[in-house]
């Protein structure tokens, strides 16, 4: 293909999409498809059009693109989570993915138990003309909401502990695997009275994490005693309350595994109030590896979920971006136990 100058002789205005189409020898629709990363463009054609765009300095106009597709260049993050760090980390990752793309993020909190949820979300999506939507857990577990987005023809990605949808619409975090690692770690340290503070039973993440934890205990020949199983709310306050109950037992646990770091932080408080030392008297393990884990003393052993990376990957699955050669092709992450000072051999 013959190279082109940044501007044609005598031209004083910026190049348009029509100029790019003419110079590349393709239709305006083909150029539009290349800009929006349509899969229905031959690779050779895509490269040729991108080369012309680079040589002419052509930059797509987000407003014009939005009018052409009758959608804004907004991506919605719809969430209902008692743990604010979860949402903040996903938000940061989405912004990483959208940098330089012309897209913007709209964050919308909801009550997933509200009878008006679907009506409110239909109004939100249509009013904002959303380009795409990201659904972190537990909102991602709402099948009716996913069906609504399909009805509205809005692309979406669900972030969940297990696969709930088609692969191109799912980012799976395999929460049970991380909880099993925590169980094996505590069993290897010689603990046999291991308590669990779970999350709300309506959260799929809580179900999967508890299941994985019990499977990990079973591998070591252990079981979760009924008096050592407490239900929390994924909040600091619920962790304090549950740990108070555990430490009041005549045969108290020597280790406590919490299904998120917020509740594990509450265990630290309850242990101090009960006159117990961490980890000399009781080991504590959390889940998520939120920033608070390394701000406590001793630093907390926790199962790391790369929450910011998960937000970025979800964004890359949805948002066209000329700064990337292609969209994300990895649709899963693996949790990993990070051992710090809050876990030690059983007393």
ABEGO torsion letter per residue (X at the ends): XBBBBABBBGBABBBBAAAAAAAAGBBAAAAAAAAAGBAABBAAAAAAAAAAAAAAGBBBBAAAAAAAAGBBBBBBBBBBBABAAAAAAAAAAAAAAABGAGBBBBBBBBBAABAAAAAAAAAAAAAAGBABBBBBOAAAABAAAAAAAAAAGBBBBBBBABBABBAAABBBAGAAAAAAAAAAAAAAAGBABBBBBBBBAABAAAAAAAAAAAAAAAAAGBBBBAAABBBBAGBAAAAAAAAAAAAABABBBABBBBABAAAAAAAAAAAAAAGBBOAAABBBBBBGGBAAAAABOBBBBBBBBBAAAAAAAAAAAABBBAABABBBABABBBBBBBBBAABBBBX
